[in-house]
Amino acid sequence: MTLSDLRRRLADHLPPLAIRVLHLARTEAAALGAFLIIALGSLMFLELAEDLSEEGDHALDLWVLSALRAPGNPGDPIGPWWVQEGAVDLTSLGGISVLSLFTLLAVSYLLLQRHRGAALRLVVGLIGAVGLSEGLKAVFERERPPATYQVVETLNASFPSGHALLSTVFYLSLGTLVAQGLKRRREKAWVLGSAVSLALIVGITRVYLGAHWLSDVLAGWCVGGAWAMSLWLAAWALERHGRRRAARLADSEAGA
């Protein structure tokens, strides 16, 4: 049996709605993946936020933080001294100052290349991420881990992690922009994998340095991923609408 025969048999037995869903899954897999990330991220964040009101659910946070400390010394992260120094350097990749600089550089380059929509997406993404971070912190007002565990200075509330949220939004947004210009799947996978890895590294260092609980970082990843994919979907929908409009105009001009 050939592949075309199999498709015809499936078309004979499947209802029209199922056929349309399968076609959409094949042709618009990226959009469906973005929808899935938004849905899962939102649900996981709501679950984490609900757990904040349940006192018994903080045991995992405290266990993880304690496991990353030398026995009997909560202010001393495990590992040699250079691991701690490296974590301090890497965690700055999610700071507002570094990300603002990266955004400025990326936006200026995109404007030089006349990619105004992509530049706007990065700016809106970072501004929206800052608003989400500060707004959610003000709502939940969760305290940071005890000062004895903290290796770096902290300023505001703990939930969600601003570094995890901001880095996820910026690096995912930048990664998807770069991946759109690549043709090979392995290149796209490498770029997107690197973007995800940077966000993961920033979040892990926040817990290692005692700046956040594990649940704070998980929440930051969830909100950041959902916001970044929302921006990508909006850009994808606008681009698709533009292509369809251009095609209709071309057809009308050809028929005139």
Disulfide bonds with the S-S distance in Angstrom:
none
